[in-house]
Amino acid sequence: MESMELGHAEKIIGVGNNYDMKHTLNCFEIVHWAKKENREYDLIPPVIEAKNVIMRNLVIEQKKKFRFFEIESPFDNTCPKCKGSGEIYKFFKKSVKVNCHICGGSCKITNTCPKCKGSGRYIRKWKGGGGVNLECKKCEGKGKVKVNCLDCKGKGKIKKAVLSDELKSTTPCKKCRQLGFVTIQSFKKKKKSKPIKTQKTLFQPFPIKTRSGKSLADVIKDS
């Protein structure tokens, strides 16, 4: 089926210029229910496609404005896989520069002084023995020094891959069959009860004795 124009899709769903995702899905649910009640099953696929086209445009529009999209579904039994959209969306990735999460964009981080090991003091030893406790000149007795951030290499910015607002592909949701809501509840199959294991015992025949105390084998031999 060829891709439907947004204007044609709006006419089928019955929405105007001002609409959102919840309104689109709500209208689609009513139209889908009406077609099903009237047994107009051949008209259901165009309605599904119309809904998908509108949802796709709404998702892209929301992605451009806020860099993410959120679907507020009015369905009671919303499909858990597609969250009510009926399709699985995949966007292209792009590389953007963001503030370094280590230094926060300041290019510097506070680290332990490598000369005094964080003590703020160091001992200068004399050749003849003894020494003197002096203040560390590198950190000025603070024990901490500011150095270039190793993560961003002192630039304050790092490259991060984020989802762009350009839609890469759409995959129809198989769980709800592009409806956005699950119509048939899947019941869990009852586990078959495992057969009771019986302990196998060897057959050991016991001797049958007569009233006189003789075994059956002795009676047969005597006879």
WOKA-V311620 format. One record per backbone hydrogen bond with DSSP energy under -1.0 kcal/mol. NH is the residue of the N-H (numbers start at 1). CO is the residue of the C=O. If there is no record, write none. Layout:
nh=NH co=CO
nh=NH co=CO
This chain:
nh=9 co=5
nh=10 co=6
nh=11 co=7
nh=12 co=8
nh=13 co=9
nh=14 co=10
nh=15 co=10
nh=24 co=20
nh=25 co=21
nh=26 co=22
nh=27 co=23
nh=28 co=24
nh=29 co=25
nh=30 co=26
nh=31 co=27
nh=32 co=28
nh=33 co=29
nh=34 co=30
nh=35 co=31
nh=36 co=32
nh=37 co=33
nh=38 co=34
nh=40 co=35
nh=41 co=39
nh=43 co=40
nh=47 co=43
nh=48 co=44
nh=49 co=45
nh=50 co=46
nh=51 co=47
nh=52 co=48
nh=53 co=49
nh=54 co=50
nh=55 co=51
nh=56 co=52
nh=57 co=53
nh=58 co=54
nh=59 co=55
nh=60 co=56
nh=61 co=57
nh=62 co=58
nh=63 co=59
nh=64 co=60
nh=65 co=61
nh=66 co=62
nh=67 co=63
nh=79 co=180
nh=83 co=79
nh=85 co=82
nh=88 co=171
nh=90 co=169
nh=92 co=166
nh=94 co=162
nh=96 co=160
nh=98 co=158
nh=100 co=156
nh=104 co=100
nh=106 co=103
nh=109 co=147
nh=111 co=145
nh=113 co=143
nh=117 co=113
nh=119 co=116
nh=122 co=134
nh=124 co=132
nh=126 co=130
nh=132 co=124
nh=134 co=122
nh=136 co=120
nh=142 co=139
nh=145 co=111
nh=147 co=109
nh=149 co=107
nh=154 co=149
nh=155 co=152
nh=158 co=98
nh=160 co=96
nh=162 co=94
nh=164 co=92
nh=168 co=90
nh=169 co=90
nh=171 co=88
nh=173 co=86
nh=178 co=173
nh=179 co=176
nh=182 co=77
nh=210 co=214
nh=213 co=210
nh=216 co=208
nh=219 co=215
nh=220 co=216
nh=221 co=217
nh=222 co=218
nh=223 co=219
